[in-house]
Amino acid sequence: MSRQPGKPEQKPDSLLATLLAISRLGLMLLGIIGIAVHLFSDEGWIEKGFAKLFSSTATLLALPVIILLLYLANRWLTAPRRGEVSKRGDIPLYLMMGLGAFFLFRLLSTGSF
């Protein structure tokens, strides 16, 4: 097997690296499932949020500010500067893994999400 010049030889991942990647994926999926359960259940976060949002005019006026803040957060997380490598895009992954750990602890301690 010939090696291409200029390219380093790639080694397969170790068992530990594979297990860590699977655990990160599992925690992230638990976080997504936990959020989905709380968002879409009866009396869930979406229903409560819309009820609170449309309860008064002042909270309805805050909607453009909330949308602007979400837009700016998205730009900050996804737009790297020229010639710069950024790890900011990993923040949502770590947040979701933290939520997954929380939901896993809650599932093991109480038996429900």
TIMAR-552278 format. One record per residue: residue in one letter; x, y, z of N, C-alpha, C, O in turn. Coordinates in Angstrom, 1 decimal, decimal comma. Each point is the difference from the previous one (the first is absolute). Example, Ala and Ser with C-alpha at 12.3 -4.5 7.8 and 13.67 -1.06 7.14 Angstrom:
<rest->A; nX->13,2; nY->-5,7; nZ->7,8; caX->-0,9; caY->1,2; caZ->0,0; cX->0,9; cY->1,2; cZ->0,0; oX->1,0; oY->0,0; oZ->0,7>
<rest->S; nX->-1,4; nY->1,1; nZ->-1,4; caX->0,9; caY->1,1; caZ->0,0; cX->-0,8; cY->1,1; cZ->0,8; oX->0,5; oY->1,1; oZ->0,1>
# end
This chain:
<rest->M; nX->0,9; nY->-1,2; nZ->0,0; caX->-0,9; caY->1,2; caZ->0,0; cX->0,9; cY->1,2; cZ->0,0; oX->0,8; oY->0,2; oZ->0,9>
<rest->S; nX->-1,0; nY->0,7; nZ->-1,9; caX->0,9; caY->1,1; caZ->-0,1; cX->-0,7; cY->1,2; cZ->0,7; oX->-1,2; oY->0,2; oZ->0,0>
<rest->R; nX->2,1; nY->0,6; nZ->0,6; caX->-0,5; caY->1,2; caZ->0,7; cX->0,2; cY->1,2; cZ->-0,8; oX->1,1; oY->0,1; oZ->-0,7>
<rest->Q; nX->-2,0; nY->0,8; nZ->0,7; caX->0,1; caY->1,2; caZ->-0,8; cX->1,0; cY->1,0; cZ->0,6; oX->0,0; oY->0,1; oZ->1,3>
<rest->P; nX->0,9; nY->0,5; nZ->-2,0; caX->0,9; caY->0,9; caZ->0,6; cX->-0,7; cY->1,2; cZ->0,5; oX->-0,9; oY->0,6; oZ->-0,6>
<rest->G; nX->1,4; nY->-0,1; nZ->1,7; caX->-0,5; caY->1,2; caZ->0,6; cX->-1,2; cY->-0,2; cZ->0,9; oX->-0,4; oY->1,0; oZ->0,7>
<rest->K; nX->-0,2; nY->-2,2; nZ->-0,7; caX->-1,1; caY->-0,2; caZ->0,9; cX->0,4; cY->-0,9; cZ->1,2; oX->0,7; oY->-1,1; oZ->-0,3>
<rest->P; nX->-1,0; nY->1,4; nZ->1,5; caX->0,5; caY->-0,8; caZ->1,1; cX->-0,9; cY->-1,3; cZ->0,0; oX->-1,1; oY->-0,1; oZ->-0,4>
<rest->E; nX->1,7; nY->-0,9; nZ->1,0; caX->-0,6; caY->-1,3; caZ->0,1; cX->-1,1; cY->0,1; cZ->1,1; oX->0,3; oY->0,4; oZ->1,1>
<rest->Q; nX->-1,5; nY->-0,9; nZ->-1,5; caX->-1,1; caY->0,1; caZ->1,0; cX->-0,1; cY->-1,4; cZ->0,7; oX->0,0; oY->-1,0; oZ->-0,6>
<rest->K; nX->-0,1; nY->1,1; nZ->1,9; caX->-0,2; caY->-1,1; caZ->0,9; cX->-1,4; cY->-0,2; cZ->0,4; oX->-0,7; oY->1,0; oZ->0,2>
<rest->P; nX->0,2; nY->-2,2; nZ->0,0; caX->-1,4; caY->-0,1; caZ->0,5; cX->-0,2; cY->0,5; cZ->1,4; oX->1,0; oY->0,0; oZ->0,8>
<rest->D; nX->-2,2; nY->0,3; nZ->-0,5; caX->-0,3; caY->0,5; caZ->1,4; cX->0,2; cY->-1,2; cZ->1,0; oX->-0,2; oY->-1,1; oZ->-0,4>
<rest->S; nX->0,6; nY->1,5; nZ->1,6; caX->0,1; caY->-1,0; caZ->1,0; cX->-1,3; cY->-0,4; cZ->0,6; oX->-1,0; oY->0,7; oZ->-0,3>
<rest->L; nX->0,9; nY->-1,7; nZ->1,0; caX->-1,3; caY->-0,5; caZ->0,6; cX->-0,5; cY->1,1; cZ->1,0; oX->-1,2; oY->0,3; oZ->0,0>
<rest->L; nX->2,1; nY->0,4; nZ->0,7; caX->-0,4; caY->1,0; caZ->1,0; cX->-0,6; cY->1,2; cZ->-0,8; oX->-1,1; oY->0,5; oZ->0,4>
<rest->A; nX->1,7; nY->-0,1; nZ->-1,5; caX->-0,5; caY->1,1; caZ->-0,8; cX->-1,4; cY->-0,3; cZ->-0,6; oX->-0,8; oY->0,9; oZ->0,0>
<rest->T; nX->0,6; nY->-2,1; nZ->-0,4; caX->-1,2; caY->-0,4; caZ->-0,5; cX->-1,1; cY->0,0; cZ->1,0; oX->-1,1; oY->0,4; oZ->-0,2>
<rest->L; nX->1,4; nY->-1,0; nZ->1,4; caX->-1,0; caY->0,0; caZ->1,1; cX->-0,3; cY->1,4; cZ->0,5; oX->-1,2; oY->0,3; oZ->0,3>
<rest->L; nX->2,1; nY->0,6; nZ->-0,3; caX->-0,2; caY->1,4; caZ->0,4; cX->-0,9; cY->0,7; cZ->-1,0; oX->-0,9; oY->0,7; oZ->0,3>
<rest->A; nX->1,1; nY->-1,0; nZ->-1,6; caX->-0,8; caY->0,6; caZ->-1,1; cX->-1,5; cY->-0,5; cZ->0,1; oX->-0,9; oY->0,7; oZ->-0,1>
<rest->I; nX->0,8; nY->-2,0; nZ->0,4; caX->-1,4; caY->-0,6; caZ->0,2; cX->-0,7; cY->0,6; cZ->1,2; oX->-1,2; oY->0,3; oZ->-0,1>
<rest->S; nX->2,0; nY->-0,1; nZ->1,2; caX->-0,7; caY->0,6; caZ->1,2; cX->-0,3; cY->1,4; cZ->-0,3; oX->-1,1; oY->0,5; oZ->0,5>
<rest->R; nX->1,9; nY->0,3; nZ->-1,2; caX->-0,4; caY->1,4; caZ->-0,4; cX->-1,2; cY->0,0; cZ->-0,8; oX->-0,9; oY->0,8; oZ->0,2>
<rest->L; nX->0,8; nY->-1,7; nZ->-1,2; caX->-1,2; caY->-0,1; caZ->-0,8; cX->-1,2; cY->-0,3; cZ->0,8; oX->-1,1; oY->0,5; oZ->-0,2>
<rest->G; nX->1,2; nY->-1,5; nZ->1,1; caX->-1,1; caY->-0,4; caZ->0,8; cX->-0,5; cY->1,1; cZ->0,9; oX->-1,2; oY->0,2; oZ->0,1>
<rest->L; nX->2,1; nY->0,5; nZ->0,5; caX->-0,4; caY->1,1; caZ->0,9; cX->-0,7; cY->1,1; cZ->-0,8; oX->-1,0; oY->0,6; oZ->0,4>
<rest->M; nX->1,5; nY->-0,3; nZ->-1,6; caX->-0,6; caY->1,0; caZ->-0,9; cX->-1,4; cY->-0,5; cZ->-0,4; oX->-1,0; oY->0,9; oZ->0,0>
<rest->L; nX->0,8; nY->-2,1; nZ->-0,3; caX->-1,3; caY->-0,5; caZ->-0,4; cX->-1,0; cY->0,0; cZ->1,2; oX->-1,1; oY->0,3; oZ->-0,2>
<rest->L; nX->1,6; nY->-0,6; nZ->1,4; caX->-0,8; caY->0,1; caZ->1,2; cX->-0,5; cY->1,4; cZ->0,2; oX->-1,1; oY->0,2; oZ->0,4>
<rest->G; nX->2,0; nY->0,7; nZ->-0,6; caX->-0,3; caY->1,5; caZ->0,1; cX->-1,1; cY->0,4; cZ->-1,0; oX->-1,0; oY->0,7; oZ->0,4>
<rest->I; nX->1,1; nY->-1,2; nZ->-1,6; caX->-1,0; caY->0,4; caZ->-1,0; cX->-1,3; cY->-0,7; cZ->0,3; oX->-1,0; oY->0,7; oZ->-0,1>
<rest->I; nX->1,0; nY->-1,9; nZ->0,5; caX->-1,3; caY->-0,7; caZ->0,4; cX->-0,6; cY->0,6; cZ->1,2; oX->-1,2; oY->0,2; oZ->0,0>
<rest->G; nX->2,0; nY->0,2; nZ->1,0; caX->-0,6; caY->0,6; caZ->1,2; cX->-0,6; cY->1,4; cZ->-0,3; oX->-1,1; oY->0,3; oZ->0,5>
<rest->I; nX->1,8; nY->0,5; nZ->-1,4; caX->-0,6; caY->1,2; caZ->-0,3; cX->-1,3; cY->-0,2; cZ->-0,8; oX->-1,0; oY->0,8; oZ->0,2>
<rest->A; nX->1,0; nY->-1,7; nZ->-1,2; caX->-1,2; caY->-0,3; caZ->-0,8; cX->-1,2; cY->-0,4; cZ->0,9; oX->-1,1; oY->0,4; oZ->-0,2>
<rest->V; nX->1,4; nY->-1,2; nZ->1,2; caX->-1,1; caY->-0,5; caZ->0,9; cX->-0,6; cY->1,2; cZ->0,7; oX->-1,2; oY->0,1; oZ->0,1>
<rest->H; nX->2,1; nY->0,8; nZ->0,4; caX->-0,5; caY->1,1; caZ->0,8; cX->-0,6; cY->1,1; cZ->-0,9; oX->-0,9; oY->0,7; oZ->0,4>
<rest->L; nX->1,3; nY->-0,6; nZ->-1,6; caX->-0,6; caY->1,0; caZ->-0,9; cX->-1,4; cY->-0,4; cZ->-0,5; oX->-0,9; oY->0,8; oZ->0,0>
<rest->F; nX->0,8; nY->-2,1; nZ->-0,4; caX->-1,3; caY->-0,4; caZ->-0,7; cX->-1,0; cY->-0,7; cZ->0,9; oX->-1,0; oY->-0,4; oZ->-0,5>
<rest->S; nX->1,3; nY->0,2; nZ->1,8; caX->-1,0; caY->-0,7; caZ->0,8; cX->-1,1; cY->1,0; cZ->0,3; oX->0,0; oY->1,2; oZ->-0,2>
<rest->D; nX->-1,1; nY->-1,8; nZ->0,8; caX->-1,1; caY->0,8; caZ->0,4; cX->0,4; cY->0,9; cZ->1,1; oX->0,8; oY->-0,4; oZ->0,9>
<rest->E; nX->-1,2; nY->1,7; nZ->-0,9; caX->0,5; caY->1,0; caZ->1,0; cX->1,5; cY->0,1; cZ->-0,1; oX->0,7; oY->0,2; oZ->1,0>
<rest->G; nX->-0,1; nY->-0,3; nZ->-2,2; caX->1,4; caY->0,0; caZ->-0,2; cX->0,5; cY->1,4; cZ->-0,1; oX->-0,7; oY->1,0; oZ->0,1>
<rest->W; nX->2,0; nY->-0,8; nZ->-0,4; caX->0,7; caY->1,3; caZ->-0,1; cX->-0,6; cY->0,8; cZ->-1,1; oX->-0,1; oY->1,3; oZ->0,2>
<rest->I; nX->-0,2; nY->-1,8; nZ->-1,3; caX->-0,5; caY->0,8; caZ->-1,1; cX->-1,4; cY->0,6; cZ->0,4; oX->-0,2; oY->1,1; oZ->-0,2>
<rest->E; nX->-0,6; nY->-2,0; nZ->0,7; caX->-1,4; caY->0,5; caZ->0,4; cX->0,1; cY->1,1; cZ->1,1; oX->-0,7; oY->1,0; oZ->-0,1>
<rest->K; nX->1,5; nY->-1,2; nZ->1,1; caX->0,2; caY->1,0; caZ->1,0; cX->0,7; cY->1,2; cZ->-0,5; oX->-0,4; oY->1,1; oZ->0,4>
<rest->G; nX->1,3; nY->-1,2; nZ->-1,3; caX->0,7; caY->1,2; caZ->-0,6; cX->-0,9; cY->0,8; cZ->-0,8; oX->0,0; oY->1,2; oZ->0,1>
<rest->F; nX->-0,8; nY->-1,8; nZ->-1,0; caX->-1,0; caY->0,8; caZ->-0,7; cX->-1,1; cY->0,6; cZ->0,8; oX->-0,4; oY->1,1; oZ->-0,2>
<rest->A; nX->0,0; nY->-1,8; nZ->1,3; caX->-1,0; caY->0,6; caZ->0,9; cX->0,6; cY->1,2; cZ->0,7; oX->-0,7; oY->1,1; oZ->0,1>
<rest->K; nX->1,9; nY->-1,1; nZ->0,3; caX->0,7; caY->1,1; caZ->0,7; cX->0,3; cY->1,1; cZ->-1,0; oX->-0,2; oY->1,2; oZ->0,3>
<rest->L; nX->0,6; nY->-1,5; nZ->-1,5; caX->0,3; caY->1,0; caZ->-1,1; cX->-1,2; cY->0,8; cZ->-0,4; oX->0,1; oY->1,2; oZ->-0,1>
<rest->F; nX->-1,2; nY->-1,9; nZ->-0,1; caX->-1,2; caY->0,7; caZ->-0,4; cX->-0,9; cY->0,5; cZ->1,1; oX->-1,1; oY->0,4; oZ->-0,2>
<rest->S; nX->1,6; nY->-0,5; nZ->1,5; caX->-0,9; caY->0,5; caZ->1,1; cX->0,0; cY->1,5; cZ->0,1; oX->-1,0; oY->0,5; oZ->0,5>
<rest->S; nX->2,0; nY->0,2; nZ->-0,9; caX->-0,1; caY->1,5; caZ->0,1; cX->0,8; cY->0,6; cZ->-1,2; oX->0,7; oY->-0,7; oZ->-0,7>
<rest->T; nX->-1,0; nY->2,0; nZ->0,5; caX->0,6; caY->0,7; caZ->-1,1; cX->1,5; cY->0,2; cZ->0,2; oX->0,8; oY->0,0; oZ->-1,0>
<rest->A; nX->-0,3; nY->0,2; nZ->2,3; caX->1,4; caY->0,2; caZ->0,2; cX->0,8; cY->-1,2; cZ->-0,4; oX->1,1; oY->0,1; oZ->-0,5>
<rest->T; nX->-1,6; nY->-1,3; nZ->0,8; caX->0,8; caY->-1,2; caZ->-0,4; cX->0,0; cY->-0,2; cZ->-1,5; oX->0,9; oY->-0,6; oZ->-0,6>
<rest->L; nX->-2,0; nY->1,0; nZ->0,0; caX->-0,1; caY->-0,1; caZ->-1,4; cX->0,9; cY->0,9; cZ->-0,7; oX->0,6; oY->-0,3; oZ->-1,1>
<rest->L; nX->-0,3; nY->1,5; nZ->1,7; caX->0,9; caY->1,0; caZ->-0,6; cX->1,5; cY->-0,5; cZ->0,2; oX->0,9; oY->0,4; oZ->-0,7>
<rest->A; nX->-0,7; nY->-1,3; nZ->1,6; caX->1,4; caY->-0,6; caZ->0,2; cX->0,3; cY->-1,0; cZ->-1,0; oX->1,2; oY->-0,4; oZ->-0,1>
<rest->L; nX->-2,1; nY->0,0; nZ->-0,7; caX->0,2; caY->-1,1; caZ->-1,0; cX->1,1; cY->0,5; cZ->-1,1; oX->0,9; oY->-0,9; oZ->-0,2>
<rest->P; nX->-0,9; nY->2,1; nZ->-0,3; caX->1,0; caY->0,4; caZ->-0,9; cX->1,4; cY->0,0; cZ->0,6; oX->1,0; oY->-0,3; oZ->-0,6>
<rest->V; nX->-0,9; nY->0,6; nZ->1,9; caX->1,3; caY->0,1; caZ->0,7; cX->0,5; cY->-1,5; cZ->0,2; oX->1,2; oY->-0,2; oZ->-0,2>
<rest->I; nX->-2,1; nY->-0,7; nZ->0,5; caX->0,4; caY->-1,4; caZ->0,2; cX->0,5; cY->-0,6; cZ->-1,4; oX->1,0; oY->-0,7; oZ->0,0>
<rest->I; nX->-1,7; nY->1,0; nZ->-1,1; caX->0,4; caY->-0,4; caZ->-1,3; cX->1,4; cY->0,6; cZ->-0,3; oX->0,8; oY->-0,8; oZ->-0,6>
<rest->L; nX->-0,6; nY->2,0; nZ->0,8; caX->1,3; caY->0,7; caZ->-0,2; cX->1,1; cY->-0,7; cZ->0,8; oX->1,1; oY->-0,2; oZ->-0,6>
<rest->L; nX->-1,3; nY->-0,1; nZ->1,8; caX->1,0; caY->-0,6; caZ->0,9; cX->0,3; cY->-1,4; cZ->-0,5; oX->1,2; oY->-0,4; oZ->0,0>
<rest->L; nX->-2,2; nY->-0,4; nZ->-0,4; caX->0,2; caY->-1,3; caZ->-0,6; cX->0,8; cY->0,1; cZ->-1,3; oX->0,9; oY->-0,8; oZ->-0,2>
<rest->Y; nX->-1,2; nY->1,8; nZ->-0,6; caX->0,8; caY->0,1; caZ->-1,3; cX->1,4; cY->0,4; cZ->0,3; oX->0,9; oY->-0,6; oZ->-0,6>
<rest->L; nX->-0,6; nY->1,5; nZ->1,5; caX->1,4; caY->0,4; caZ->0,4; cX->0,7; cY->-1,2; cZ->0,6; oX->1,2; oY->-0,2; oZ->-0,3>
<rest->A; nX->-1,8; nY->-0,6; nZ->1,1; caX->0,6; caY->-1,2; caZ->0,6; cX->0,4; cY->-1,0; cZ->-1,1; oX->1,0; oY->-0,6; oZ->0,1>
<rest->N; nX->-1,9; nY->0,5; nZ->-1,0; caX->0,3; caY->-1,0; caZ->-1,2; cX->1,2; cY->0,5; cZ->-0,8; oX->0,8; oY->-0,8; oZ->-0,4>
<rest->R; nX->-0,8; nY->2,1; nZ->0,1; caX->1,1; caY->0,6; caZ->-0,7; cX->1,3; cY->-0,2; cZ->0,7; oX->1,1; oY->-0,3; oZ->-0,6>
<rest->W; nX->-1,1; nY->0,5; nZ->1,9; caX->1,2; caY->-0,1; caZ->0,9; cX->0,5; cY->-1,4; cZ->0,0; oX->1,2; oY->-0,2; oZ->0,0>
<rest->L; nX->-2,1; nY->-0,8; nZ->0,0; caX->0,4; caY->-1,4; caZ->0,1; cX->0,5; cY->-0,5; cZ->-1,3; oX->0,9; oY->-0,9; oZ->0,0>
<rest->T; nX->-1,4; nY->1,4; nZ->-1,1; caX->0,3; caY->-0,7; caZ->-1,3; cX->0,9; cY->0,8; cZ->-0,9; oX->0,5; oY->-0,6; oZ->-1,0>
<rest->A; nX->-0,2; nY->1,9; nZ->1,2; caX->0,8; caY->0,7; caZ->-0,9; cX->1,4; cY->0,2; cZ->0,5; oX->0,3; oY->0,8; oZ->0,9>
<rest->P; nX->0,6; nY->-1,6; nZ->-1,4; caX->1,4; caY->0,2; caZ->0,4; cX->0,7; cY->1,2; cZ->-0,7; oX->-0,4; oY->0,4; oZ->-1,1>
<rest->R; nX->1,3; nY->0,2; nZ->1,7; caX->0,7; caY->1,1; caZ->-0,6; cX->1,0; cY->-0,6; cZ->-1,0; oX->0,3; oY->-1,2; oZ->0,0>
<rest->R; nX->0,2; nY->2,1; nZ->-0,9; caX->0,9; caY->-0,5; caZ->-1,1; cX->1,3; cY->-0,5; cZ->0,6; oX->0,6; oY->0,6; oZ->0,8>
<rest->G; nX->-0,3; nY->-1,8; nZ->-1,3; caX->1,3; caY->-0,6; caZ->0,5; cX->0,0; cY->-0,5; cZ->1,4; oX->1,1; oY->-0,2; oZ->0,5>
<rest->E; nX->-2,2; nY->0,1; nZ->0,1; caX->-0,1; caY->-0,3; caZ->1,4; cX->-0,7; cY->-1,3; cZ->0,2; oX->-1,1; oY->-0,2; oZ->-0,6>
<rest->V; nX->1,6; nY->-0,8; nZ->1,4; caX->-0,7; caY->-1,2; caZ->0,3; cX->-0,6; cY->0,2; cZ->1,3; oX->0,6; oY->0,4; oZ->1,0>
<rest->S; nX->-1,9; nY->-0,6; nZ->-0,9; caX->-0,8; caY->0,3; caZ->1,2; cX->-0,7; cY->-1,3; cZ->0,6; oX->-0,4; oY->-0,8; oZ->-0,8>
<rest->K; nX->0,4; nY->0,7; nZ->2,1; caX->-0,7; caY->-1,1; caZ->0,6; cX->-1,4; cY->0,4; cZ->0,5; oX->-0,6; oY->-0,7; oZ->0,8>
<rest->R; nX->0,2; nY->1,9; nZ->-1,2; caX->-1,3; caY->0,5; caZ->0,5; cX->-1,2; cY->-0,9; cZ->-0,5; oX->-1,0; oY->-0,1; oZ->0,7>
<rest->G; nX->1,2; nY->-0,6; nZ->-1,8; caX->-1,0; caY->-0,8; caZ->-0,5; cX->-0,2; cY->-1,3; cZ->0,8; oX->-1,0; oY->-0,7; oZ->-0,1>
<rest->D; nX->1,9; nY->0,4; nZ->1,0; caX->-0,1; caY->-1,1; caZ->0,9; cX->-0,9; cY->0,3; cZ->1,2; oX->-0,4; oY->-1,0; oZ->0,7>
<rest->I; nX->0,1; nY->2,2; nZ->-0,4; caX->-0,8; caY->0,4; caZ->1,1; cX->-1,3; cY->-0,7; cZ->0,1; oX->-0,4; oY->-0,5; oZ->1,0>
<rest->P; nX->-0,4; nY->0,5; nZ->-2,2; caX->-1,3; caY->-0,7; caZ->0,1; cX->0,1; cY->-1,5; cZ->0,2; oX->-0,8; oY->-0,5; oZ->0,7>
<rest->L; nX->1,9; nY->-0,1; nZ->-1,2; caX->0,2; caY->-1,4; caZ->0,3; cX->0,2; cY->-0,2; cZ->1,5; oX->-0,6; oY->-1,0; oZ->0,6>
<rest->Y; nX->1,5; nY->1,8; nZ->0,0; caX->0,2; caY->-0,2; caZ->1,5; cX->-1,2; cY->0,3; cZ->0,8; oX->-0,3; oY->-0,7; oZ->1,0>
<rest->L; nX->-0,5; nY->1,7; nZ->-1,4; caX->-1,2; caY->0,3; caZ->0,7; cX->-1,0; cY->-1,2; cZ->-0,1; oX->-0,6; oY->-0,4; oZ->1,0>
<rest->M; nX->0,5; nY->-0,2; nZ->-2,2; caX->-0,9; caY->-1,1; caZ->-0,2; cX->0,5; cY->-1,2; cZ->0,8; oX->-0,8; oY->-0,8; oZ->0,5>
<rest->M; nX->2,1; nY->0,6; nZ->-0,4; caX->0,5; caY->-1,1; caZ->0,8; cX->-0,2; cY->0,2; cZ->1,5; oX->-0,3; oY->-1,0; oZ->0,7>
<rest->G; nX->0,3; nY->2,2; nZ->-0,3; caX->-0,3; caY->0,4; caZ->1,4; cX->-1,5; cY->-0,3; cZ->0,3; oX->-0,3; oY->-0,6; oZ->1,1>
<rest->L; nX->-0,5; nY->1,0; nZ->-2,0; caX->-1,4; caY->-0,3; caZ->0,1; cX->-0,3; cY->-1,5; cZ->0,0; oX->-0,8; oY->-0,5; oZ->0,8>
<rest->G; nX->1,5; nY->-0,2; nZ->-1,6; caX->-0,1; caY->-1,5; caZ->-0,1; cX->0,4; cY->-0,6; cZ->1,3; oX->-0,6; oY->-1,0; oZ->0,5>
<rest->A; nX->1,7; nY->1,5; nZ->0,1; caX->0,4; caY->-0,5; caZ->1,3; cX->-1,0; cY->0,2; cZ->1,1; oX->-0,3; oY->-0,8; oZ->0,9>
<rest->F; nX->-0,3; nY->2,0; nZ->-1,0; caX->-1,1; caY->0,4; caZ->1,0; cX->-1,2; cY->-0,9; cZ->-0,1; oX->-0,5; oY->-0,5; oZ->0,9>
<rest->F; nX->0,1; nY->0,3; nZ->-2,2; caX->-1,2; caY->-0,9; caZ->-0,2; cX->0,3; cY->-1,4; cZ->0,3; oX->-0,9; oY->-0,8; oZ->0,5>
<rest->L; nX->2,1; nY->0,3; nZ->-0,7; caX->0,4; caY->-1,4; caZ->0,4; cX->0,0; cY->-0,1; cZ->1,5; oX->-0,5; oY->-1,0; oZ->0,5>
<rest->F; nX->1,0; nY->2,0; nZ->0,2; caX->0,0; caY->-0,1; caZ->1,5; cX->-1,4; cY->0,0; cZ->0,5; oX->-0,4; oY->-0,8; oZ->0,9>
<rest->R; nX->-0,4; nY->1,7; nZ->-1,5; caX->-1,4; caY->0,0; caZ->0,4; cX->-0,8; cY->-1,3; cZ->-0,3; oX->-0,9; oY->-0,4; oZ->0,7>
<rest->L; nX->1,2; nY->-0,2; nZ->-1,9; caX->-0,6; caY->-1,2; caZ->-0,4; cX->0,4; cY->-1,1; cZ->1,0; oX->-0,8; oY->-0,9; oZ->0,4>
<rest->L; nX->2,1; nY->0,8; nZ->0,0; caX->0,4; caY->-1,0; caZ->0,9; cX->-0,5; cY->0,2; cZ->1,4; oX->-0,2; oY->-1,0; oZ->0,7>
<rest->S; nX->0,1; nY->2,3; nZ->-0,3; caX->-0,4; caY->0,2; caZ->1,4; cX->-1,5; cY->0,0; cZ->0,2; oX->-0,5; oY->-0,4; oZ->1,1>
<rest->T; nX->-0,3; nY->0,9; nZ->-2,0; caX->-1,4; caY->0,1; caZ->0,2; cX->-0,8; cY->-1,0; cZ->-0,9; oX->-1,2; oY->-0,3; oZ->0,3>
<rest->G; nX->1,8; nY->-0,2; nZ->-1,4; caX->-0,7; caY->-0,9; caZ->-0,9; cX->-0,7; cY->0,7; cZ->-1,1; oX->-0,7; oY->-0,7; oZ->-0,8>
<rest->S; nX->0,8; nY->2,0; nZ->0,7; caX->-0,7; caY->0,7; caZ->-1,2; cX->0,9; cY->1,2; cZ->-0,3; oX->0,8; oY->0,5; oZ->0,7>
<rest->F; nX->-1,1; nY->0,1; nZ->-1,9; caX->0,7; caY->1,1; caZ->-0,5; cX->-0,4; cY->1,2; cZ->0,8; oX->0,5; oY->1,1; oZ->-0,2>
# end
